[in-house]
Each structure stands twice: as C-alpha cells, then as structure tokens.
C-alpha cells in the first residue's frame, strides 16, 4: 500500500492530473470514479489505484450496489495498487473522491481517421473553446446525438483535463476526436470532400439554423465562449447559421448552442429515415385484390 | 472606504453570498461583476460596492471600454461604497473579481403571476434540480427560447446562489420564476388550466420529444440530475417525452435536455408563425389580371 505523499507514482499522478503536457508526454490520461473505471476498455487501462477504504469495502462487504459489484469483477482482470485514504485525497480532483482512479492509454486519431467514416457523417469542429465543462458536455451530447467525430483547434482546452473527462460521462471512450494545428485548414479540407460546414454565429444576418438540410455530410463549427469564431473560420465555412434568441439574451452557452444544432441534425435524420421507411413499406406492400 | 474585514456590511455580504436563508430573510441577493450591475434595474439596486482599484480606474482613466463607461454612468445614479481591494477579494465569489457587486431586491412572484400571462405560454417546471450551473443555464436558455416562466420545487438549488446568478448571464432579471412547496400540485393546477405538461424521462417507452405539438400552452417538466423525475410528477403530467440517444449515452446533461425541449418548442412556434403569415399574405395578395 502506498502511504507516502512523496511516493513516485503519487507524484506522477498529480503531474498527470494538473498538466496536459505531462499527459501528452506519457501518452495517457487519468479517469476518476467508479463509472469511468467501468467504462474504460480493459486493454487501455495501464494502472489502477484504489483507496484502502474502497479496497476493504470491495473485499469484505457481501451485498454491494451493482456498480460496485461490477467494479469488483473488473478488478479481477486488471492489476491495481491500494493507496492510503489521505494520500488518495491529495491526488483526487473531486471534493468527495469515490476512491478509484485509472491511468489510461490515449487513443490517438488523425484527421484522416475521423473523416474516413460513413458517407453522411456528422462532425463538430471546435475553435478555441475554453471551458472544460462545455467541452465535456459537447462530447457527451455528441455521442447521444450520433456525431461521428470531433475536431478541435489546438487552442481548445485539453480533452484530457480531469474536469472535461468527468463531464463527458464516458463519451471520451467512445467519440473519436483529434486536435489540429489549424482549424481553418480542417474546414477547407472538409469542404473539398463535400462536407457542408456550418459556422454558428450570433448575427441575425445568418440564416436560422433550422433552414438547412443536415441529412447529408455535415459539420458544425463552434467558436470561443466570449469571442465566437474567427473571421476566417466563418468565411471558409459553407454557410453561416444562427439560433434565434428572444428577450435580451445576447448569446447561448456554447455547449447549449452546439447541442441544439446537433439535435436538429439528429431530428432531421430521424424524420428522413422514417419517411424512407414509409415509402419503402408502401412500395413493397402486397397488392390486395 | 471599508478597510476592515470585520466591518458589519462586509460580514453581511459574506452571509448573503453563502446562505440562501440569509438572502431570503433580507429579501435580497448579491450580483457580482460589471455585466450584472449594468443589467440590474436601477430601482431594484439596494447597495453597490466597488474595489478601490475599480473606483480609481473609473474616476481617472479617460478612455475606457464601453462597459466600463456604462458602469461609470450608472454609478452616477446610485449610491455606492468603496472597499479596499483585499477586503473585496474576501467577499467575492469569483477567482478574479471584477471589483463590483450589488445587493439587489428580490422580485417575488407567485404561481398565479406566472400562470396568468399569455394564452399560449410556455413554462419550465423543475423538480429537485441540484446543480447551480444547470439551473443558471436553463434560465439563460429559457429567456432566449421565449419561455414565459419557471416553476421550481422547493428542493431545487437556490436561484440566488452566486453560481446560478452568474450562469444566468442576466436572465435572472428578466425571466419570472417562483418556488413552490409542491411540484406535483403545480403540475395538477397547470393541467386543470389546459396547459399540456410534458415529463422528460429516460425511458424509450415514452414518445420522442418531437412527436408533440408545442404551439399551444406547454410546460416541460425536468427532474433531478441523477434520479430524474418522481413517479408522481411523471404520472400527473399530460405526456411523457424522451430525447432519443445513440451510442452508449445513458442520459443528457439536465440543462441540455431542457434546452433541446425549449428550442424544439421555439422552432415549432416560429414555423407555425411563418406558415400563418404565408397564408395571410396569400389571402390578401391583390389579384393580377
């Protein structure tokens, strides 16, 4: 059991929690909590740390809530180290730590991997997004709405920031994403491949977001929380869209705007699918004499 | 100038920041930052506190960004007190305080005030919502999407919590809201008045959220972040709706779900309005001979 705060592993975990450079150098990230541990693919888990309290609980308590039972099972498949409760508290990023964290291998995608998927894919492009909660929520909503991949400008907050990871609710393990040096270049490449790119802007000069057909290959381009998108990103996008606002509201929260756009695309795609099913079932209906 | 942390006003402000009971007792709340001060209706501002630094800046700097110019103008209309910078830091709820906060009168609405508006009003009903950021974002999005009022169960987080206020981005001054002892009773009253209430639930047994017509009087009922709505709130609602999710996503963030519903209603209403305009303009078009 690790009982010293100056233990090398503990020091490294603190580094990995605090600094994106350290995470990048080691090619890993830190996922905290029972849910995240359960959602992490087994072959990508490099190390696991448990508090003494959780370890004792898993070892001796007979009846546990389902997620702890699942935790107990999964811990049979991976190696782990026990950490004194007070030491764990120092490495945890949460106020009330659940007592488990895992060091996980990063999956590195290239822009080509992300764009090389299905024909009518749907993408999010994020330029200079800064708030960890917003990024995590966008990834979580991206998964739920059926987005194929997320492309981030290098100035965006780090996806492996512990706050981002927490607010993805596990989507970090499932939605492919990549950082690019130049978002404008990525927009250009997407346009060349016939992906319609929609820059979300606050000007009412743009068209209302629901005036477009998002059932073919689509990318939504979202900018910084305070300053929106760069002029160039707007100019390079196929179209500019805005989300109508009433009252004296000046803007929507960035993740909210992203979510409304993603779910409008999802809505249109569901409707189209249903329509096609209806047409198909009409055509193949046996004739009644 | 206030220079002592044991000054009575400073102590009271700290109380008001930290405790919803203190705020309730005094019938006020604390709004921090330049933007919030500017958005606060003048006749509702009870007290204003400035840091020495901001005071000096407003007094002596000739060219200031627009919002500081506006701040300077507004400070001519209200009385204020200057506070030593380090004392202000102790009362501020933010990491980098902007140097201004205001004590503001609460506007108290009753359920009757909220329900007594336009015919086709749209409402949000929140049961046991706990996260300050979620509540603030819901109010901000409510204003932007044209919601008439928000009804909160008494177990919800306090709307006057400093974190909530910040994330409303000023909507707290403009969207009417009220806390009710019993959310189920409020749902029942709304139903009686012909308002369709839609309980947002995670079960696919419910109908997809976009299968309903939200252009008549509508209320969306949103539950707790972790546990959703109570059985009773679900049962008392006119219909149950769910937002389809792909991948392995188990749920959406509560404010995201609320935003998607509110903007679906806004979208339907805009479309209906446009259709009616079209019909009207066709009918009144002069005949061409």
Boltz contact constraints between the chains, C-beta under 6 A:
constraints:
  - contact:
      token1: [A, 137]
      token2: [B, 253]
      max_distance: 6.0
  - contact:
      token1: [A, 141]
      token2: [B, 256]
      max_distance: 6.0
  - contact:
      token1: [A, 143]
      token2: [B, 247]
      max_distance: 6.0
  - contact:
      token1: [A, 143]
      token2: [B, 249]
      max_distance: 6.0
  - contact:
      token1: [A, 144]
      token2: [B, 245]
      max_distance: 6.0
  - contact:
      token1: [A, 144]
      token2: [B, 249]
      max_distance: 6.0
  - contact:
      token1: [A, 144]
      token2: [B, 252]
      max_distance: 6.0
  - contact:
      token1: [A, 146]
      token2: [B, 246]
      max_distance: 6.0
  - contact:
      token1: [A, 174]
      token2: [B, 247]
      max_distance: 6.0
  - contact:
      token1: [A, 210]
      token2: [B, 267]
      max_distance: 6.0
  - contact:
      token1: [A, 245]
      token2: [B, 144]
      max_distance: 6.0
  - contact:
      token1: [A, 246]
      token2: [B, 146]
      max_distance: 6.0
  - contact:
      token1: [A, 247]
      token2: [B, 143]
      max_distance: 6.0
  - contact:
      token1: [A, 247]
      token2: [B, 174]
      max_distance: 6.0
  - contact:
      token1: [A, 249]
      token2: [B, 143]
      max_distance: 6.0
  - contact:
      token1: [A, 249]
      token2: [B, 144]
      max_distance: 6.0
  - contact:
      token1: [A, 252]
      token2: [B, 144]
      max_distance: 6.0
  - contact:
      token1: [A, 253]
      token2: [B, 137]
      max_distance: 6.0
  - contact:
      token1: [A, 256]
      token2: [B, 141]
      max_distance: 6.0
  - contact:
      token1: [A, 256]
      token2: [B, 259]
      max_distance: 6.0
  - contact:
      token1: [A, 259]
      token2: [B, 256]
      max_distance: 6.0
  - contact:
      token1: [A, 260]
      token2: [B, 263]
      max_distance: 6.0
  - contact:
      token1: [A, 263]
      token2: [B, 260]
      max_distance: 6.0
  - contact:
      token1: [A, 267]
      token2: [B, 210]
      max_distance: 6.0
